[in-house]
Amino acid sequence: MSIDVIDLRNFYSQRIGVVARRLINRGIETRWPHAQGMRVLGLGYPTPYLGLFRDNCERCIAFMPAAQGVLKWPTARPTLATLVDECLLPLPDSSVDRILLVHALEMSDDPEGLLREVWRVLAPSGRMLAVIPNRRGVWTRTDNTPFGHGRPYSRSQITQLLRQTWFTPIAWGEALFVPPIDGGWILRSAMAWEKIGAALSSPFPGVFIVEASKQVYRAIPAHRERTRLIPSMKPVLVPTPSPR
């Protein structure tokens, strides 16, 4: 279940979207303070957050799923965004150092296939950072934000999904403790909500921000080939026809 790219753009142009982007950016910067000289890929609808890396990384591109649609990004520069099949990324193996997933896993019809494709294009020393709606969070209980669409995850479900797709979670972060209410005083106090929620270890953040590493030496299931046994036959003398 994907949300249209126009709706995503409209959300981030509103006050509540601006606040959400600022709070999530804090969590992303905590894990990735810089990407100097790295190749960065954003998948889903990552353009509100790729500005953190665009000016100092070697290369920064955005892939948006075909079911969602694509918008030009950046608006005043040569285009760095394109439409893709999320399970067939047009990149060679081990070609990206950092991959940022936003509005991707919860919107995907095949999250395992998406993560396996991310595993393929991620360099052995690379890192993936995923912003994933929290199943218990308030932001998933309203349709007024993109985080209320698609399939949210609990922390244990995220861990299981990553391990099934050959990733190892190495760090966790949380964001969006503020209620998703487009009210002036609530949005102005958003930073206070974040500090209180983090200090109290509240179980109700809007999103998880999980960093994962690629399991290079992963276990490959062995498939035993079935051997078809052909019984040996004893030769039989065939009589030759007698001449007439």
Sequence and secondary structure as in RCSB ss.txt:
>XXXX:A:sequence
MSIDVIDLRNFYSQRIGVVARRLINRGIETRWPHAQGMRVLGLGYPTPYLGLFRDNCERCIAFMPAAQGVLKWPT
ARPTLATLVDECLLPLPDSSVDRILLVHALEMSDDPEGLLREVWRVLAPSGRMLAVIPNRRGVWTRTDNTPFGHG
RPYSRSQITQLLRQTWFTPIAWGEALFVPPIDGGWILRSAMAWEKIGAALSSPFPGVFIVEASKQVYRAIPAHRE
RTRLIPSMKPVLVPTPSPR
>XXXX:A:secstr
    HHHHHHHHHSHHHHHHHHHHHHHHHHH S  TT EEEEEES HHHHTTTTTTSSEEEEEEETTT    SST
TSS  EEEEBTTB SS TT EEEEEEES TTT S HHHHHHHHHHHEEEEEEEEEEEEBTTSGGGG TTSGGGSS
  B HHHHHHHHHHTTEEEEEEEEE  S S   HHHHHTHHHHHHHHHHTT S  SEEEEEEEE SS        
                   
